[in-house]
């Protein structure tokens, strides 16, 4: 991703956001609305994994996996459109 951004002639910016935080997405969407007329490309590259057997994973680890991999992707798509 970094290499593609470096080679792109278009103006671009990489931003880090806690994808599971709806307020973080709202803030990013407000910033984008203020700073630009259009988002030509929106890449969500967050991801979380579980190590080991699912039967041995603790519920908070499973919840975080869902927050990042599912909820985060949906919140980002909703906020940025």
N, C-alpha and C positions, 0 to 999 in steps of 0.2 A: 504494500500500500504506500509506504513512504517513498519508494522509488517511482511509482506512478505519479504521485503528487509532485515530486521533484521534476519530472519530465513534462508535466502538463503546462501548456502555455496559458491556461486560464487561471484566474485568481481563485485561490482555494485556501482552506483552513482546516486543520484537524483539531477536534475538540474532544476532551475527555469529560464524560458525564456518568454519574452513577445511574445506570440504566433502569434499576429497580425503583428509583425515586421519582414519582410523578412531578414533584416540584422542580426537580432538576430539569426535566423535559420542558416544563412550562417556561422556565427561565431561558432555556436555550431557544425555544420557539419565539419568545418575545425579543430576544437579542437578534435573531435572524430577521424577524419582521422589521426591526428598526434599522438594521445594517444593510439589507439587500432586498431586491424586488423578487428574486427567484432563487430557488435551490435547484440546480441542474442535476446534481447527483448526491444522494444521501446514502451513506454506507454505515450499517450497524455491524460492528465487528466484535461485539462483546460475546463472551461465552464462558460457561462454567462447567466443570466436570466433577464427577464423583470417582474417588479411587476405591477399589475393592468391590466386594459383592454388595448389591443393592440391599440384600437382606440384613447386612451388617452396618448399613449407614444409618446415622442418627437423623431423626425427623428435621432438625434445623438445617442440616446439610442438604436434605432433599428439598426443603422449602426454598433455600437460597438458589439451588439449581433451577427451580421453576421460576423464581423471581427474575433471575438474570436471563435465562434462555427463552422463556415464553412471555412473561409479563413485561419485561424490559423491551422486547421487540415490538410488542403490541403498543405499549406506551409511546415509544419512539415514533412509530408509524402514525399514531393518532396525533401526536403533537406537531410533527413536521408535515404530515399530510401527504 
